[in-house]
Amino acid sequence: MIHGTLFPIYFIDAPAIFNAGITNIPGSGSLPIQVVASSGLKGAYGVTYIDTTGEWIGLYTGSIGSEILRCIIGGGNNSSTSVVIASNSRVSLRSMTTQPITLGEITITFLGQGLGGG
């Protein structure tokens, strides 16, 4: 659960709703798929998400091949979770199982301090 006052500061790269039927979310044996090229100067302290994949999805940060798991989202839920994502981060997703996710959609809103991220 997220505590304190946080506001939306950025979203996943366009289109802001990720469709796994068009671009699969890779299984756990593959490299994660990038959804945010760079968070810019904004550090996030939480995420909210709406998931229709029904699957558990790892949210990672870091350069290609050096991603670090930050939190697990999805499961068919609409929820929020606390997570620290540093400024200038690349964010990517990967299934928490060996199977790729091929159906459903997910959208993620990154939350930070100050309206518009300050």
C-alpha positions as a Python dict, from the first residue, in 0.01 Angstrom:
ca = {
    (1, 'M'): (0, 0, 0),
    (2, 'I'): (127, 346, -86),
    (3, 'H'): (147, 598, 198),
    (4, 'G'): (168, 974, 166),
    (5, 'T'): (60, 1203, -113),
    (6, 'L'): (188, 1091, -450),
    (7, 'F'): (78, 1212, -792),
    (8, 'P'): (107, 1069, -1145),
    (9, 'I'): (440, 1181, -1290),
    (10, 'Y'): (475, 959, -1600),
    (11, 'F'): (324, 661, -1777),
    (12, 'I'): (454, 374, -1987),
    (13, 'D'): (570, 482, -2333),
    (14, 'A'): (306, 526, -2604),
    (15, 'P'): (70, 364, -2647),
    (16, 'A'): (12, 401, -2274),
    (17, 'I'): (-186, 75, -2267),
    (18, 'F'): (40, -225, -2335),
    (19, 'N'): (-141, -493, -2538),
    (20, 'A'): (20, -835, -2482),
    (21, 'G'): (-177, -974, -2778),
    (22, 'I'): (19, -745, -3011),
    (23, 'T'): (357, -750, -2835),
    (24, 'N'): (406, -1042, -2597),
    (25, 'I'): (550, -995, -2249),
    (26, 'P'): (847, -1237, -2248),
    (27, 'G'): (870, -1542, -2021),
    (28, 'S'): (1111, -1549, -1728),
    (29, 'G'): (1389, -1708, -1938),
    (30, 'S'): (1401, -1413, -2178),
    (31, 'L'): (1508, -1051, -2154),
    (32, 'P'): (1230, -819, -2028),
    (33, 'I'): (1053, -590, -2275),
    (34, 'Q'): (1111, -216, -2236),
    (35, 'V'): (803, -5, -2154),
    (36, 'V'): (978, 319, -2043),
    (37, 'A'): (1296, 423, -2224),
    (38, 'S'): (1388, 675, -1953),
    (39, 'S'): (1196, 819, -1662),
    (40, 'G'): (1385, 1145, -1710),
    (41, 'L'): (1452, 1355, -1403),
    (42, 'K'): (1154, 1209, -1217),
    (43, 'G'): (1200, 945, -947),
    (44, 'A'): (894, 731, -868),
    (45, 'Y'): (787, 601, -526),
    (46, 'G'): (494, 389, -632),
    (47, 'V'): (294, 253, -923),
    (48, 'T'): (-73, 198, -989),
    (49, 'Y'): (-176, -50, -1253),
    (50, 'I'): (-476, -194, -1431),
    (51, 'D'): (-415, -549, -1556),
    (52, 'T'): (-637, -773, -1769),
    (53, 'T'): (-368, -1034, -1849),
    (54, 'G'): (-444, -1226, -1530),
    (55, 'E'): (-74, -1309, -1503),
    (56, 'W'): (196, -1202, -1256),
    (57, 'I'): (440, -960, -1414),
    (58, 'G'): (782, -851, -1291),
    (59, 'L'): (859, -479, -1318),
    (60, 'Y'): (1233, -429, -1371),
    (61, 'T'): (1473, -137, -1399),
    (62, 'G'): (1820, -126, -1551),
    (63, 'S'): (2001, -152, -1880),
    (64, 'I'): (1945, -440, -2123),
    (65, 'G'): (2079, -762, -1973),
    (66, 'S'): (2126, -605, -1628),
    (67, 'E'): (1764, -559, -1522),
    (68, 'I'): (1677, -575, -1152),
    (69, 'L'): (1333, -686, -1029),
    (70, 'R'): (1166, -398, -841),
    (71, 'C'): (817, -536, -778),
    (72, 'I'): (555, -781, -901),
    (73, 'I'): (231, -650, -1046),
    (74, 'G'): (-64, -789, -1241),
    (75, 'G'): (-260, -1097, -1147),
    (76, 'G'): (-569, -950, -1312),
    (77, 'N'): (-584, -676, -1048),
    (78, 'N'): (-629, -301, -1042),
    (79, 'S'): (-400, -199, -757),
    (80, 'S'): (-110, 9, -625),
    (81, 'T'): (222, -79, -473),
    (82, 'S'): (519, 105, -326),
    (83, 'V'): (840, 84, -526),
    (84, 'V'): (1143, 309, -567),
    (85, 'I'): (1243, 383, -926),
    (86, 'A'): (1536, 620, -962),
    (87, 'S'): (1534, 909, -1206),
    (88, 'N'): (1663, 835, -1558),
    (89, 'S'): (1557, 470, -1525),
    (90, 'R'): (1472, 231, -1805),
    (91, 'V'): (1169, 21, -1703),
    (92, 'S'): (1079, -318, -1847),
    (93, 'L'): (839, -609, -1791),
    (94, 'R'): (874, -988, -1789),
    (95, 'S'): (639, -1273, -1696),
    (96, 'M'): (705, -1434, -1358),
    (97, 'T'): (661, -1775, -1523),
    (98, 'T'): (850, -1937, -1809),
    (99, 'Q'): (557, -1878, -2046),
    (100, 'P'): (522, -1547, -2233),
    (101, 'I'): (206, -1346, -2173),
    (102, 'T'): (14, -1333, -2501),
    (103, 'L'): (-330, -1201, -2403),
    (104, 'G'): (-467, -901, -2218),
    (105, 'E'): (-358, -546, -2149),
    (106, 'I'): (-179, -358, -1875),
    (107, 'T'): (-134, 10, -1804),
    (108, 'I'): (98, 151, -1540),
    (109, 'T'): (106, 496, -1384),
    (110, 'F'): (425, 596, -1201),
    (111, 'L'): (373, 807, -890),
    (112, 'G'): (602, 1065, -735),
    (113, 'Q'): (621, 1373, -519),
    (114, 'G'): (461, 1694, -636),
    (115, 'L'): (208, 1752, -909),
    (116, 'G'): (368, 1679, -1244),
    (117, 'G'): (678, 1540, -1070),
    (118, 'G'): (886, 1789, -888),
}
